[in-house]
């Protein structure tokens, strides 16, 4: 399924998966939200405006953030390879993706409470 916007994806996760979802329109707000430390998993787009997803992830990992990150590289672009200077997300899901597969990956990324 191809989602028209991140807000559409957030709504689908809320309604179809019963997840509590926050949406950050850019990497700066995303970092502020992620630093609250209240998330079981973060779905991170690498092409965020304001601050890239790679920069956001590097900054959070440097602050010992252990939250699982599921990243979505741009469509038709292979997932970036990890290097010593660039932390890698815990999992990748290439665009366009199926909502069921995304929900399964989110559920699998953290133990049930």
C-alpha positions, 0 to 999 in steps of 0.5 A: 500500500502506498500512503499519500502522507505520513499523517495517512500512515499514522492514522492507519497505524492507529485505526488498523493496528491500535497503536498510539502514534505521534507524528513529527513533520521534520527531523528537528521535532522528531528528535524532540519527541524521541528524546522523551524516551517514551516510545517502544519503536520509532519509524524513521524516514531517512529523508526528513526535512530540517534534519535528516533521519541519519543525523537524527539517528546518529544524535540519538544513538550518541545519547545512548538511546536504545529505542528500536528504529525501523527506517524507510529509505526512499523508494527504489533506493537500497538501504544504506550500509552501516559504517563505524561513523553512521549508526544503522537502524535496527530494521529497514522496510522499503517503500512502498510497503504493505501496512500488514508487514509494517505492523508485524515489524513494529510488533516484532521490534519490542516485547509485549508489555 
